[in-house]
Amino acid sequence: MEAFLPFYGRRKGRQLGNTSKRLLEELLPAYLVPDNTSEPSKLFTNNPRKLYLEIGFGGGEHLAMVAKNHPENAYIGAEPFLNGVSSFLKYCQNEALKNVRIWPDDIRLQLSSWPSECLDGIFIMFPDPWPKIRHSSRRIINKDNLAAFARLIKVGGSLRMASDHASAKNWILSGMLENPYFDWTAERPDDWNVQPHDWPETRYMRKALKEGRKPAWFDFKRVLVEPS
Ligand SMILES: C[S@@+](CC[C@H](N)C(=O)[O-])C[C@H]1O[C@@H](n2cnc3c(N)ncnc32)[C@H](O)[C@@H]1O
């Protein structure tokens, strides 16, 4: 059933150069998350202290940096855009990253086979904004995806997002604030207006700043909801 989920983003961009093709052919297999993975933490040999997922890692700048800064943790990155996957593989090669795995496709195809509370957090940096109401079902923060994220993130874990797009900032906040499984950790405007020191920048963030758009940073905590 899930295999027919429509994906509206790009899977390919400019033609891949020989280095990118070689990385996809030769290096990607060592990093791949298999279909229908049932124990994502078992994909790693470093006995990870914590396991995180980044959805839509783009060129992989953020994912590479958090993985490099935290060798004690493990990170799964999902990105269907092959040019982005090959860019991230360059970091994997240059930094000899051992604590990352890659799902080069729509993350929704994986989530239902993962066990509840298997993640310490999810990152979604600069999601596609889909500003038109008729495209709202394509937004990554929607009821179905939030229910899946709430099932997968441990109580006390985090869902971190950033966006520079006015409409996306609104739908992120309104979707999150009406969801009982997540609490917004912000206490003052600087908590969403200032880039936290441990959130590495991304390509879309750099583009936004260059074009004069101000990003917002959202950090939500997964909370316990007592059955009523
Ligand atoms: C606007 S780009 C941001 C890329 C990167 N995070 C950055 O900040 O530079 C959004 C990315 O999310 C990816 N994406 C969208 N829906 C996705 C899904 N269901 N699963 C995995 N990735 C997805 C797209 O392919 C795209 O590369």
The ligand as a Tripos MOL2 file, in Angstrom:
@<TRIPOS>MOLECULE
LIG
   27    29     1     0     0
SMALL
NO_CHARGES

@<TRIPOS>ATOM
      1 C1         13.9230   22.4410    0.4090 C.3       1 LIG1
      2 S1         14.9090   21.0210    0.4070 S.3       1 LIG1
      3 C2         15.9590   21.2570    1.8390 C.3       1 LIG1
      4 C3         17.2050   20.4140    1.7700 C.3       1 LIG1
      5 C4         18.1350   20.5210    2.9940 C.3       1 LIG1
      6 N1         17.4870   20.0530    4.2030 N.3       1 LIG1
      7 C5         18.6340   21.9260    3.1820 C.2       1 LIG1
      8 O1         18.2090   22.5880    4.1640 O.co2     1 LIG1
      9 O2         19.4680   22.3790    2.3730 O.co2     1 LIG1
     10 C6         13.7820   19.7680    1.0140 C.3       1 LIG1
     11 C7         14.2970   18.3590    0.7650 C.3       1 LIG1
     12 O3         13.3950   17.4220    1.3450 O.3       1 LIG1
     13 C8         13.3690   16.2750    0.5290 C.3       1 LIG1
     14 N2         12.1190   15.5350    0.8230 N.ar      1 LIG1
     15 C9         10.8520   15.9630    0.6010 C.ar      1 LIG1
     16 N3          9.9610   15.0400    0.9760 N.ar      1 LIG1
     17 C10        10.6900   13.9910    1.4710 C.ar      1 LIG1
     18 C11        10.3250   12.7250    1.9920 C.ar      1 LIG1
     19 N4          9.0380   12.3370    2.0930 N.pl3     1 LIG1
     20 N5         11.3110   11.8860    2.3890 N.ar      1 LIG1
     21 C12        12.6100   12.2690    2.3010 C.ar      1 LIG1
     22 N6         13.0060   13.4650    1.8010 N.ar      1 LIG1
     23 C13        12.0650   14.3100    1.3870 C.ar      1 LIG1
     24 C14        13.4510   16.8320   -0.8920 C.3       1 LIG1
     25 O4         13.9110   15.8870   -1.8330 O.3       1 LIG1
     26 C15        14.4010   18.0050   -0.7230 C.3       1 LIG1
     27 O5         15.7300   17.6710   -1.0110 O.3       1 LIG1
@<TRIPOS>BOND
     1     1     2 1
     2     2     3 1
     3     2    10 1
     4     3     4 1
     5     4     5 1
     6     5     6 1
     7     5     7 1
     8     7     8 2
     9     7     9 1
    10    10    11 1
    11    11    12 1
    12    11    26 1
    13    12    13 1
    14    13    14 1
    15    13    24 1
    16    14    15 ar
    17    14    23 ar
    18    15    16 ar
    19    16    17 ar
    20    17    18 ar
    21    17    23 ar
    22    18    19 1
    23    18    20 ar
    24    20    21 ar
    25    21    22 ar
    26    22    23 ar
    27    24    25 1
    28    24    26 1
    29    26    27 1
@<TRIPOS>SUBSTRUCTURE
     1 LIG1         1 GROUP 0 **** ****
